[in-house]
Amino acid sequence: MDPLLIDGYKITFRIYVCITSVDPLRIYVFPNGLTRICSEKFTSTLDSFKNSFIHLTNYDINKFNKQAFESNISKDIKQEGLRCDIEYLFDLLKQQGKDTDKLWDEIKDLIVKTFLAVEHKITKHVQYNIPLRTNAFEILGFDVLVDQKMKPWLLEVNHGPNLEPHTNIETIVKRDMIRDALQLIDVERLSIPILEHEVPEAWNNLQRSLKEGKVEKIEGIDFEQLTISDIWVIYETEMEFQRRGRWQRLFPNPDSSKYFPLLKVDETNR
């Protein structure tokens, strides 16, 4: 597999994903992340694999290649510390005739499928270790490599990614991401259980949202037959969506049904 190169340098993407709920599963992705650039031009010769500066985009490795690290490796790439943001890089790729919309859709699909592959185990772990469903969330760092055919490949998922900014570009990306994440998860409610008076309030808000068209009616579902828990989850999901800022919800979404065959359902919990 030949990696996508920018001006001859290998790149990888760091993409931020937020899990606001596991049961039911809710996945968000932030539309801007970091493009990490190697400090020496790419080659695939056997001898080159001894040179980490050619093949690894990690900051903690390339910072030791001081001459390349402290200067711009290319006048055509607006970067700092071998970093540029994904939105900027996508603009460059579009100018080269690359279909970045298709690439982003495939990256989002890759993220959802990654979670669905382990969803069953994560759900059991959360149910066992977290007494209150709403008092947990997670921000993860997905490292993605793109090949010359514009196909994304998952390298790894980082639990607790480093959010310390090393450059001004990182400061802007991470600041915006964290700000919107705190709004998305509604930190003031993380450890507050559902109060009895909030259930009818949630039902009334749901009915009002249905009438106003803020919540789409789902064919085959009778909202009058929903349990108290169902009502709260729907209301909670919609209120969260309205707080999302720039975060994009990947799951659930209008096309979620295509993923249902991948879900492992535990009938004992029904």
C-alpha positions as CSV (number, residue, x, y, z in Angstrom):
1,M,0.0,0.0,0.0
2,D,1.4,3.4,-1.0
3,P,0.5,6.2,1.4
4,L,-0.9,9.5,0.4
5,L,1.9,12.1,0.2
6,I,1.9,15.8,0.5
7,D,4.8,17.4,-1.5
8,G,6.6,14.0,-1.1
9,Y,6.0,13.6,2.7
10,K,4.0,10.9,4.4
11,I,1.1,12.1,6.5
12,T,-1.4,10.7,9.0
13,F,-4.6,12.2,10.5
14,R,-5.4,12.5,14.2
15,I,-9.2,12.6,14.4
16,Y,-11.1,13.3,17.6
17,V,-14.2,11.2,18.5
18,C,-16.5,11.7,21.5
19,I,-18.6,8.9,23.0
20,T,-21.4,10.5,25.0
21,S,-23.3,7.3,25.7
22,V,-22.7,3.5,25.3
23,D,-26.1,2.2,26.1
24,P,-27.7,3.5,23.9
25,L,-24.6,4.2,21.7
26,R,-24.0,7.8,20.6
27,I,-20.9,8.6,18.6
28,Y,-19.7,12.1,17.5
29,V,-16.7,13.2,15.4
30,F,-15.1,16.6,15.4
31,P,-14.8,17.9,11.8
32,N,-11.3,19.4,12.3
33,G,-8.3,17.5,13.5
34,L,-4.6,17.4,12.9
35,T,-2.5,16.4,9.9
36,R,0.8,15.0,11.1
37,I,3.7,15.2,8.7
38,C,7.0,13.3,8.5
39,S,10.2,15.3,8.6
40,E,11.9,13.6,5.7
41,K,10.6,12.7,2.2
42,F,9.0,9.3,1.7
43,T,10.7,6.4,0.1
44,S,9.9,2.7,0.3
45,T,13.4,1.3,-0.1
46,L,14.4,-1.3,2.5
47,D,17.1,0.9,4.0
48,S,14.6,3.7,4.6
49,F,12.7,1.6,7.2
50,K,15.5,2.2,9.6
51,N,14.7,6.0,9.4
52,S,11.8,6.9,11.6
53,F,11.7,10.4,10.3
54,I,10.5,9.0,6.9
55,H,7.8,6.6,8.1
56,L,6.5,7.8,11.5
57,T,4.6,11.0,11.9
58,N,4.7,11.1,15.7
59,Y,5.6,14.5,17.2
60,D,7.8,13.0,19.9
61,I,10.0,11.4,17.2
62,N,10.2,14.1,14.5
63,K,11.0,16.9,17.0
64,F,14.5,15.3,17.2
65,N,15.0,16.0,13.5
66,K,15.7,19.6,14.5
67,Q,16.8,21.0,11.1
68,A,13.6,19.9,9.4
69,F,11.4,20.4,12.5
70,E,12.3,24.0,13.0
71,S,11.9,25.1,9.4
72,N,9.1,24.7,7.0
73,I,9.6,21.5,5.0
74,S,7.6,23.0,2.1
75,K,6.8,26.5,1.1
76,D,3.5,25.1,-0.3
77,I,2.2,23.7,3.0
78,K,1.0,26.1,5.7
79,Q,2.3,24.1,8.7
80,E,3.9,24.6,12.0
81,G,6.0,22.0,13.9
82,L,5.2,19.5,11.1
83,R,1.5,20.0,11.8
84,C,-1.4,21.5,9.9
85,D,-5.2,21.1,10.5
86,I,-7.3,18.7,8.5
87,E,-9.6,21.3,7.1
88,Y,-6.6,23.2,5.6
89,L,-5.2,20.0,4.1
90,F,-8.6,19.0,2.7
91,D,-8.6,22.3,0.9
92,L,-5.2,21.5,-0.7
93,L,-6.5,18.1,-1.7
94,K,-9.6,19.5,-3.3
95,Q,-7.3,21.9,-5.4
96,Q,-5.6,18.7,-6.6
97,G,-8.9,17.2,-7.7
98,K,-9.3,14.8,-4.8
99,D,-12.7,13.9,-3.5
100,T,-12.4,14.8,0.1
101,D,-16.2,14.6,0.8
102,K,-16.0,10.9,-0.1
103,L,-12.9,10.5,2.0
104,W,-14.5,12.1,5.0
105,D,-17.6,9.8,4.6
106,E,-15.4,6.8,4.5
107,I,-13.5,7.9,7.6
108,K,-16.8,8.4,9.5
109,D,-17.9,4.9,8.4
110,L,-14.6,3.5,9.6
111,I,-15.1,5.1,13.0
112,V,-18.6,3.7,13.5
113,K,-17.6,0.2,12.4
114,T,-14.7,0.3,14.8
115,F,-17.0,0.9,17.7
116,L,-19.6,-1.6,16.6
117,A,-16.8,-4.3,16.5
118,V,-16.3,-3.9,20.3
119,E,-19.7,-2.4,21.3
120,H,-20.9,-5.6,23.0
121,K,-17.9,-5.8,25.3
122,I,-17.8,-2.1,26.1
123,T,-21.5,-2.1,27.0
124,K,-21.0,-4.9,29.5
125,H,-18.0,-3.2,31.0
126,V,-19.9,0.1,31.4
127,Q,-23.0,-1.6,32.9
128,Y,-20.8,-3.3,35.4
129,N,-18.5,-0.5,36.4
130,I,-20.5,2.7,36.0
131,P,-23.6,3.0,38.3
132,L,-25.1,6.0,36.6
133,R,-25.4,5.8,32.8
134,T,-25.2,9.6,32.3
135,N,-22.0,10.3,34.3
136,A,-19.4,9.1,31.8
137,F,-18.1,10.1,28.4
138,E,-14.9,9.6,26.4
139,I,-12.8,11.6,23.9
140,L,-10.7,9.3,21.8
141,G,-8.0,10.0,19.2
142,F,-8.3,8.0,15.9
143,D,-5.1,7.8,13.9
144,V,-5.8,7.3,10.2
145,L,-3.6,6.7,7.3
146,V,-4.9,7.4,3.7
147,D,-3.4,5.6,0.7
148,Q,-2.9,6.9,-2.8
149,K,-6.4,5.7,-3.8
150,M,-7.9,8.0,-1.1
151,K,-8.9,5.0,1.0
152,P,-8.6,5.5,4.8
153,W,-6.9,2.9,7.0
154,L,-7.2,2.8,10.8
155,L,-3.8,2.7,12.5
156,E,-4.9,2.8,16.1
157,V,-7.3,4.3,18.6
158,N,-5.8,6.3,21.4
159,H,-7.5,6.2,24.8
160,G,-7.0,9.5,26.5
161,P,-5.2,11.3,23.7
162,N,-2.7,14.0,24.5
163,L,-4.5,17.3,24.5
164,E,-1.5,19.4,25.3
165,P,-0.9,21.8,22.4
166,H,2.6,22.0,20.9
167,T,1.9,24.6,18.3
168,N,-0.5,27.5,17.6
169,I,-2.3,25.3,15.1
170,E,-2.8,22.6,17.7
171,T,-3.9,25.2,20.2
172,I,-6.7,26.3,17.9
173,V,-7.9,22.8,17.0
174,K,-7.8,21.4,20.5
175,R,-9.3,24.5,22.1
176,D,-12.3,24.5,19.8
177,M,-12.8,20.7,20.1
178,I,-12.6,20.8,23.9
179,R,-14.9,23.8,24.2
180,D,-17.6,22.2,22.1
181,A,-17.1,18.8,23.9
182,L,-17.8,20.4,27.3
183,Q,-21.0,21.9,25.9
184,L,-22.0,18.7,24.2
185,I,-21.7,16.5,27.3
186,D,-23.4,19.2,29.5
187,V,-20.9,18.8,32.4
188,E,-23.2,20.3,34.9
189,R,-25.5,17.2,34.6
190,L,-22.9,14.4,34.4
191,S,-23.4,13.2,38.0
192,I,-27.0,14.2,38.6
193,P,-29.5,11.3,38.5
194,I,-32.9,11.7,36.7
195,L,-35.3,13.4,39.0
196,E,-39.0,12.3,39.1
197,H,-40.4,15.6,38.0
198,E,-38.1,15.6,35.0
199,V,-39.8,12.6,33.3
200,P,-43.1,14.3,32.6
201,E,-41.2,17.4,31.6
202,A,-39.2,15.3,29.1
203,W,-42.5,13.8,27.8
204,N,-44.0,17.2,27.3
205,N,-40.9,18.5,25.6
206,L,-40.9,15.4,23.3
207,Q,-44.5,15.9,22.4
208,R,-43.8,19.6,21.7
209,S,-40.8,18.8,19.6
210,L,-42.8,16.3,17.6
211,K,-45.4,18.9,16.8
212,E,-42.8,21.5,15.9
213,G,-41.0,19.0,13.7
214,K,-37.8,19.1,15.7
215,V,-38.0,15.3,16.2
216,E,-38.9,13.1,13.3
217,K,-41.5,10.5,13.8
218,I,-40.2,7.0,13.1
219,E,-42.3,4.6,11.1
220,G,-43.4,1.6,13.1
221,I,-42.9,3.3,16.5
222,D,-45.9,4.3,18.6
223,F,-44.6,7.1,20.9
224,E,-47.6,6.6,23.2
225,Q,-46.3,3.1,24.1
226,L,-42.8,4.3,25.1
227,T,-41.6,3.5,28.6
228,I,-40.4,6.3,30.9
229,S,-36.8,5.2,30.2
230,D,-37.4,5.4,26.4
231,I,-38.9,8.9,26.7
232,W,-36.0,10.1,28.7
233,V,-33.4,8.7,26.3
234,I,-35.1,10.3,23.3
235,Y,-35.3,13.6,25.0
236,E,-31.7,13.4,26.3
237,T,-30.5,12.5,22.8
238,E,-32.3,15.4,21.2
239,M,-31.1,18.0,23.8
240,E,-27.6,16.7,23.4
241,F,-27.8,17.1,19.6
242,Q,-28.9,20.7,20.0
243,R,-25.7,21.4,22.1
244,R,-23.4,19.7,19.7
245,G,-21.6,22.9,18.4
246,R,-19.3,21.7,15.6
247,W,-19.4,18.0,16.6
248,Q,-21.1,15.8,14.0
249,R,-23.2,12.9,15.2
250,L,-22.2,9.6,13.5
251,F,-24.5,7.2,15.4
252,P,-27.4,7.2,15.5
253,N,-28.2,9.0,12.2
254,P,-30.8,8.6,9.5
255,D,-28.7,5.8,7.8
256,S,-28.1,3.9,11.0
257,S,-30.1,0.9,9.8
258,K,-27.3,-0.1,7.5
259,Y,-25.2,-0.9,10.6
260,F,-27.9,-3.0,12.4
261,P,-26.6,-6.4,11.0
262,L,-23.3,-5.5,12.7
263,L,-24.8,-5.0,16.1
264,K,-24.5,-7.9,18.5
265,V,-27.8,-8.0,20.5
266,D,-27.9,-9.5,23.9
267,E,-31.4,-10.8,24.3
268,T,-31.0,-11.4,28.0
269,N,-31.0,-7.6,28.6
270,R,-34.3,-7.0,26.8
